[in-house]
């Protein structure tokens, strides 16, 4: 009993297990009791409720934090906030004349490594990337009808050509329609993919835009050489590189964008991922460069594309005399060159108010909202600065995002 009493103060279960057979039963029982007590103590410790195993859990299980009801129990305030963000984005756009490229050549580089199988974006990074890529290609060709797109994949440490440079959107979409041929595997290689894309642009004319859009979901890259040499070659060839990261920011990705003049962003969720992609649909502004004297030193077509500076010329669509550019048209012109000016939100009902919206003929509300977000009209009226017609909030969003033309003044 003395030996048992001495060993009763031992805290380690491993020390008790070396006792003789007579004491094994009591020591095992004691160890089991201690384990049970420890299990109960751990069970009593509740995990914090704000800890999420995946990022998508926050958006699905705590959706009530992002969508708030107003005092009347309506969700209209949440919808108004969403439209306000769109208006603020348009108002922050450049209002001065900007020279942009008309003829664009873009190579879309997709990460097809095993990291794209992660489920932090629903259903997976790979499935969501294919879905957003299809939408991006359709919107890109809609706003850049003279452009061409090629697709390169990176998996198993090599660059894989998925689609040649083409101006046919259906051909480009067909190349990524069969997802079984694009199953992610292995590690990506930024250098091999960029070199393959750069070689496919070597024959392009100098006045066209050369761009690379990389969708990168890994935190590593398996390169055969010095990727900084590849970056210097891209800068020399005037290739603009933009990166949309799905995992985290990497220094090499940031260097690729900063030194080549592209854009870099890390997707925080599915909605932010799509916003980062569609910000690259409009053509980028041309970088300032010194012009050498002599014939062929400048691009005559680019000079005519300057807003508010080109001489009057005929539109190639309807043979109408225009002063904004030789390819401009009110109906089918390049929306990114001549965007619709932001409508002004009215703070109060004017002296001679219009009874209905100028676009959809829906009557305006006679009441005034007490609390509205910044950028929203409390009377629900948005006035065009050119024709001074009033529009409702739904038509304001539709005209700027879809129609790209004001029905009152045709601009």
C-alpha positions as CSV (number, residue, x, y, z in Angstrom):
1,X,0.0,0.0,0.0
2,X,2.9,2.3,0.6
3,X,4.0,1.8,-3.0
4,X,0.5,2.4,-4.2
5,X,0.2,5.6,-2.1
6,X,3.6,6.8,-3.4
7,X,2.5,6.3,-7.0
8,X,-0.9,7.9,-6.6
9,X,0.8,11.3,-6.8
10,X,2.3,10.6,-10.2
11,X,0.8,12.8,-12.9
12,X,2.2,11.0,-15.9
13,X,0.2,8.0,-17.3
14,X,3.3,6.6,-19.0
15,X,5.1,6.2,-15.7
16,X,2.2,4.3,-14.2
17,X,2.1,1.8,-17.1
18,X,5.4,0.3,-16.1
19,X,4.2,-1.1,-12.8
20,X,3.9,-4.8,-12.0
21,X,0.9,-6.8,-12.8
22,X,-0.8,-6.3,-9.4
23,X,-0.7,-2.6,-9.7
24,X,-1.5,-2.5,-13.4
25,X,-5.2,-2.8,-12.8
26,X,-5.4,0.1,-10.3
27,X,-3.0,2.3,-12.3
28,X,-4.9,1.6,-15.6
29,X,-8.1,2.5,-13.9
30,X,-6.5,5.7,-12.6
31,X,-5.1,6.6,-16.0
32,X,-8.5,6.0,-17.6
33,X,-10.1,8.2,-15.0
34,X,-7.6,11.0,-15.7
35,X,-8.2,10.7,-19.4
36,X,-11.9,10.9,-18.9
37,X,-11.5,14.0,-16.7
38,X,-9.2,15.5,-19.3
39,X,-11.7,14.7,-22.1
40,X,-14.5,16.3,-20.1
41,X,-12.4,19.4,-19.4
42,X,-11.7,19.7,-23.2
43,X,-15.3,19.1,-24.0
44,X,-16.3,21.9,-21.7
45,X,-14.2,24.3,-23.6
46,X,-16.4,25.7,-26.4
47,X,-14.8,26.8,-29.6
48,X,-15.2,30.5,-30.4
49,X,-18.2,31.0,-32.7
50,X,-16.4,33.5,-35.0
51,X,-13.8,31.0,-36.0
52,X,-14.5,29.7,-39.6
53,X,-12.7,26.7,-41.2
54,X,-13.3,28.1,-44.7
55,X,-13.9,31.5,-46.1
56,X,-17.1,30.5,-47.8
57,X,-18.6,29.6,-44.4
58,X,-18.6,33.3,-43.4
59,X,-20.6,34.3,-46.4
60,X,-23.1,31.5,-46.2
61,X,-23.7,31.0,-42.5
62,X,-23.5,34.6,-41.4
63,X,-25.4,36.2,-44.3
64,X,-27.6,38.1,-41.9
65,X,-24.5,40.3,-41.0
66,X,-24.3,41.6,-44.6
67,X,-28.0,42.0,-45.4
68,X,-29.7,44.2,-42.8
69,X,-33.3,45.1,-42.6
70,X,-34.4,48.7,-42.2
71,X,-36.8,50.0,-39.6
72,X,-39.8,48.9,-41.7
73,X,-38.4,45.4,-42.1
74,X,-37.5,45.9,-45.8
75,X,-34.3,44.8,-47.6
76,X,-34.4,47.8,-49.9
77,X,-31.6,49.5,-48.0
78,X,-29.3,46.6,-48.7
79,X,-30.1,46.8,-52.4
80,X,-29.5,50.6,-52.4
81,X,-26.1,50.1,-50.8
82,X,-25.2,47.7,-53.6
83,X,-26.2,50.2,-56.3
84,X,-24.4,52.9,-54.5
85,X,-21.1,51.0,-54.7
86,X,-21.6,50.8,-58.5
87,X,-22.3,54.5,-58.7
88,X,-19.2,55.4,-56.7
89,X,-17.1,53.2,-58.9
90,X,-18.3,55.1,-62.0
91,X,-17.8,58.5,-60.4
92,X,-14.2,57.6,-59.5
93,X,-13.5,56.9,-63.2
94,X,-11.3,59.3,-65.2
95,X,-13.3,62.2,-66.7
96,X,-10.5,63.6,-68.9
97,X,-9.5,62.4,-72.3
98,X,-7.5,59.2,-72.2
99,X,-5.8,57.4,-75.0
100,X,-6.8,53.7,-75.0
101,X,-5.9,50.8,-77.3
102,X,-8.5,49.6,-79.8
103,X,-6.7,46.5,-81.1
104,X,-6.0,44.3,-78.1
105,X,-4.3,40.9,-77.8
106,X,-4.8,39.1,-74.5
107,X,-3.5,35.7,-73.3
108,X,-5.5,34.3,-70.4
109,X,-3.2,32.1,-68.2
110,X,-5.1,29.7,-66.0
111,X,-3.7,28.0,-62.9
112,X,-4.5,24.3,-63.3
113,X,-2.4,23.1,-60.4
114,X,-3.7,21.0,-57.5
115,X,-4.3,24.1,-55.4
116,X,-7.3,25.0,-57.6
117,X,-9.2,22.1,-56.1
118,X,-9.5,23.9,-52.7
119,X,-13.0,24.6,-51.6
120,X,-12.5,28.0,-50.1
121,X,-14.5,29.3,-53.0
122,X,-17.7,27.4,-53.8
123,X,-17.9,24.9,-55.3
124,X,-14.1,24.9,-56.0
125,X,-11.6,27.4,-57.2
126,X,-11.3,25.4,-60.5
127,X,-15.1,25.3,-61.2
128,X,-15.6,29.0,-60.3
129,X,-12.6,30.0,-62.4
130,X,-14.1,28.3,-65.5
131,X,-17.4,29.9,-64.9
132,X,-16.0,33.4,-64.5
133,X,-13.7,32.9,-67.4
134,X,-16.6,32.2,-69.7
135,X,-18.4,35.3,-68.5
136,X,-15.2,37.4,-68.8
137,X,-14.6,36.2,-72.4
138,X,-18.1,37.1,-73.5
139,X,-17.9,40.6,-71.9
140,X,-14.4,41.1,-73.2
141,X,-15.4,40.5,-76.8
142,X,-18.5,42.6,-76.5
143,X,-16.4,45.6,-75.5
144,X,-13.4,44.7,-77.7
145,X,-14.7,43.4,-81.0
146,X,-11.3,43.9,-82.7
147,X,-9.4,42.0,-80.0
148,X,-8.1,38.5,-79.9
149,X,-7.8,36.1,-76.9
150,X,-5.6,33.0,-76.4
151,X,-5.6,30.7,-73.4
152,X,-2.6,29.0,-71.7
153,X,-2.8,26.6,-68.8
154,X,0.0,25.9,-66.2
155,X,0.1,22.5,-64.5
156,X,2.6,19.7,-63.7
157,X,5.4,22.3,-64.0
158,X,4.8,23.1,-67.6
159,X,2.9,25.6,-69.8
160,X,0.1,24.0,-71.9
161,X,-1.5,25.8,-74.8
162,X,-5.2,25.5,-74.5
163,X,-6.4,27.8,-77.3
164,X,-4.5,29.7,-80.0
165,X,-5.0,33.4,-80.4
166,X,-8.4,33.9,-81.9
167,X,-11.0,36.6,-82.5
168,X,-13.9,34.2,-82.4
169,X,-15.5,34.0,-78.9
170,X,-17.2,30.7,-79.6
171,X,-13.9,29.1,-80.5
172,X,-12.3,30.4,-77.3
173,X,-15.3,29.2,-75.2
174,X,-15.2,25.8,-76.8
175,X,-11.6,25.3,-75.7
176,X,-12.5,25.5,-72.0
177,X,-15.9,23.8,-72.3
178,X,-14.5,20.3,-71.6
179,X,-13.4,20.5,-68.0
180,X,-12.2,16.9,-68.0
181,X,-9.3,18.0,-70.2
182,X,-8.4,20.7,-67.8
183,X,-8.3,18.8,-64.5
184,X,-5.9,20.4,-62.1
185,X,-2.8,18.5,-61.2
186,X,0.8,19.1,-60.0
187,X,2.4,22.5,-59.5
188,X,2.2,25.6,-61.6
189,X,5.1,27.2,-63.5
190,X,4.8,31.0,-64.0
191,X,7.9,31.2,-66.1
192,X,7.0,28.5,-68.6
193,X,3.5,29.9,-69.0
194,X,4.7,33.5,-69.5
195,X,7.3,32.4,-72.0
196,X,4.8,30.4,-74.0
197,X,2.4,33.4,-74.1
198,X,5.2,35.9,-74.9
199,X,6.4,33.8,-77.8
200,X,2.9,33.7,-79.2
201,X,2.9,37.6,-79.3
202,X,6.2,38.0,-81.0
203,X,4.6,38.6,-84.4
204,X,2.1,41.1,-83.3
205,X,2.3,44.7,-84.6
206,X,3.7,47.4,-82.3
207,X,0.5,49.6,-82.3
208,X,-1.6,46.7,-80.8
209,X,-1.9,46.1,-77.1
210,X,-0.2,43.0,-75.6
211,X,-1.6,41.8,-72.3
212,X,-1.3,38.8,-70.0
213,X,-4.0,38.0,-67.4
214,X,-2.9,35.4,-64.9
215,X,-5.4,33.7,-62.6
216,X,-3.1,32.3,-59.9
217,X,-4.3,30.1,-57.0
218,X,-1.0,28.6,-55.8
219,X,1.6,29.9,-53.3
220,X,4.5,28.4,-55.2
221,X,5.9,28.3,-58.7
222,X,8.2,25.7,-60.2
223,X,10.4,27.5,-62.7
224,X,13.3,26.1,-64.7
225,X,15.3,29.4,-64.7
226,X,15.3,32.9,-63.4
227,X,11.8,34.3,-63.8
228,X,13.2,37.9,-63.5
229,X,14.8,37.5,-66.9
230,X,11.4,36.6,-68.3
231,X,10.0,39.7,-66.6
232,X,12.6,41.9,-68.2
233,X,11.9,40.4,-71.6
234,X,8.2,41.2,-71.1
235,X,8.9,44.8,-70.2
236,X,11.2,45.1,-73.3
237,X,8.4,43.7,-75.5
238,X,5.8,46.1,-73.9
239,X,3.7,43.2,-72.5
240,X,1.4,44.3,-69.7
241,X,0.9,41.6,-67.0
242,X,-2.1,41.5,-64.6
243,X,-2.5,39.0,-61.9
244,X,-5.6,37.9,-59.9
245,X,-4.5,35.9,-56.9
246,X,-6.9,33.5,-55.2
247,X,-4.7,32.6,-52.2
248,X,-2.4,35.4,-51.0
249,X,-0.1,38.1,-52.3
250,X,3.3,36.9,-53.6
251,X,6.2,39.2,-54.2
252,X,6.9,37.9,-57.7
253,X,3.3,38.4,-58.7
254,X,3.4,42.0,-57.4
255,X,6.7,42.6,-59.3
256,X,5.2,41.2,-62.5
257,X,2.4,43.7,-62.3
258,X,4.3,46.7,-61.1
259,X,7.2,46.5,-63.6
260,X,5.0,45.8,-66.6
261,X,2.2,48.3,-65.8
262,X,-0.5,45.8,-65.0
263,X,-3.0,45.4,-62.1
264,X,-2.7,43.1,-59.1
265,X,-5.4,42.0,-56.8
266,X,-6.2,39.3,-54.2
267,X,-9.7,37.9,-54.3
268,X,-11.3,38.0,-50.9
269,X,-14.5,36.2,-51.9
270,X,-16.5,35.1,-55.0
271,X,-17.9,38.6,-55.6
272,X,-14.6,40.3,-55.2
273,X,-13.0,37.7,-57.5
274,X,-15.5,38.6,-60.3
275,X,-15.0,42.4,-59.8
276,X,-11.2,42.0,-60.1
277,X,-11.7,40.1,-63.4
278,X,-14.2,42.5,-65.0
279,X,-12.1,45.5,-64.1
280,X,-9.7,44.3,-66.8
281,X,-12.4,44.2,-69.5
282,X,-12.0,47.9,-70.6
283,X,-8.7,48.5,-72.5
284,X,-6.0,50.0,-70.4
285,X,-4.7,53.5,-70.9
286,X,-1.7,53.7,-73.2
287,X,1.5,54.5,-71.4
288,X,3.2,57.8,-72.3
289,X,6.2,57.3,-74.6
290,X,8.4,59.7,-76.5
291,X,7.8,59.7,-80.2
292,X,10.6,59.6,-82.7
293,X,10.4,61.8,-85.8
294,X,9.9,60.2,-89.2
295,X,7.3,58.3,-91.2
296,X,5.7,55.5,-89.3
297,X,6.8,56.8,-85.9
298,X,3.2,57.4,-84.8
299,X,0.0,55.5,-85.1
300,X,-2.5,57.6,-87.2
301,X,-5.4,55.5,-86.0
302,X,-4.5,56.1,-82.3
303,X,-4.3,59.9,-83.0
304,X,-7.9,59.9,-84.3
305,X,-9.1,58.0,-81.2
306,X,-8.3,60.9,-78.9
307,X,-11.5,62.1,-77.2
308,X,-12.3,65.8,-77.8
309,X,-9.3,66.2,-80.0
310,X,-10.0,64.3,-83.3
311,X,-11.2,66.1,-86.4
312,X,-14.8,65.5,-87.7
313,X,-15.0,62.3,-89.7
314,X,-17.6,59.7,-90.8
315,X,-18.7,56.9,-88.6
316,X,-17.9,53.5,-90.2
317,X,-21.2,52.1,-89.0
318,X,-23.8,54.5,-90.2
319,X,-21.7,57.1,-92.2
320,X,-22.7,59.9,-89.9
321,X,-20.4,62.8,-89.3
322,X,-18.9,62.6,-85.8
323,X,-16.2,64.6,-84.1
324,X,-15.3,62.2,-81.3
325,X,-13.5,59.6,-83.4
326,X,-13.5,57.9,-86.7
327,X,-15.2,54.7,-85.4
328,X,-17.5,56.2,-82.9
329,X,-21.2,55.5,-83.1
330,X,-24.1,56.4,-80.7
331,X,-25.5,52.8,-81.0
332,X,-22.5,50.5,-81.4
333,X,-19.5,52.6,-80.5
334,X,-16.7,51.7,-78.1
335,X,-18.3,52.2,-74.7
336,X,-15.0,52.5,-72.8
337,X,-13.8,55.3,-75.0
338,X,-17.0,57.4,-74.6
339,X,-18.7,56.2,-71.4
340,X,-22.0,57.6,-70.3
341,X,-21.5,60.4,-67.8
342,X,-22.6,59.7,-64.2
343,X,-26.1,60.9,-63.5
344,X,-26.5,63.4,-60.7
345,X,-28.7,62.2,-57.8
346,X,-31.3,64.9,-57.0
347,X,-31.6,65.8,-53.3
348,X,-35.1,67.3,-53.6
349,X,-38.0,67.3,-56.0
350,X,-37.4,70.1,-58.6
351,X,-39.9,72.9,-59.2
352,X,-41.2,71.4,-62.4
353,X,-40.8,67.7,-61.8
354,X,-41.3,65.0,-64.4
355,X,-44.1,62.7,-63.5
356,X,-42.4,59.5,-64.7
357,X,-38.9,58.1,-65.6
358,X,-37.8,59.2,-69.0
359,X,-36.7,55.7,-69.9
360,X,-39.2,53.2,-68.5
361,X,-42.1,55.7,-67.9
362,X,-42.6,54.4,-64.3
363,X,-44.0,57.1,-62.1
364,X,-41.7,58.6,-59.5
365,X,-42.5,58.4,-55.8
366,X,-44.0,61.5,-54.2
367,X,-42.4,60.7,-50.8
368,X,-38.9,61.6,-49.7
369,X,-36.8,59.0,-47.9
370,X,-35.5,60.1,-44.6
371,X,-32.1,58.3,-44.6
372,X,-30.2,57.3,-47.7
373,X,-26.7,56.2,-48.4
374,X,-24.1,58.5,-49.9
375,X,-24.6,58.7,-53.6
376,X,-28.3,57.8,-53.5
377,X,-31.1,60.2,-54.3
378,X,-33.7,60.6,-51.5
379,X,-36.4,61.3,-54.1
380,X,-35.4,58.5,-56.4
381,X,-34.4,60.8,-59.3
382,X,-31.1,60.8,-61.2
383,X,-30.6,63.5,-63.8
384,X,-28.4,63.3,-67.0
385,X,-26.0,66.2,-67.1
386,X,-26.4,66.5,-70.9
387,X,-30.1,66.3,-71.6
388,X,-31.3,67.1,-68.0
389,X,-33.9,64.2,-68.1
390,X,-34.7,62.4,-64.9
391,X,-34.3,58.6,-64.5
392,X,-35.2,56.1,-61.8
393,X,-32.5,54.2,-59.9
394,X,-33.1,51.0,-61.9
395,X,-32.7,52.7,-65.2
396,X,-29.6,54.5,-64.0
397,X,-27.9,51.2,-63.3
398,X,-29.2,49.6,-66.5
399,X,-28.1,52.5,-68.8
400,X,-24.6,52.6,-67.4
401,X,-23.9,48.9,-67.1
402,X,-25.8,47.4,-70.1
403,X,-27.0,50.0,-72.7
404,X,-24.0,52.4,-72.4
405,X,-26.1,55.1,-73.9
406,X,-28.5,57.8,-72.6
407,X,-31.9,57.6,-74.4
408,X,-32.5,61.3,-73.8
409,X,-29.5,62.7,-75.5
410,X,-28.1,59.7,-77.3
411,X,-24.7,60.0,-75.6
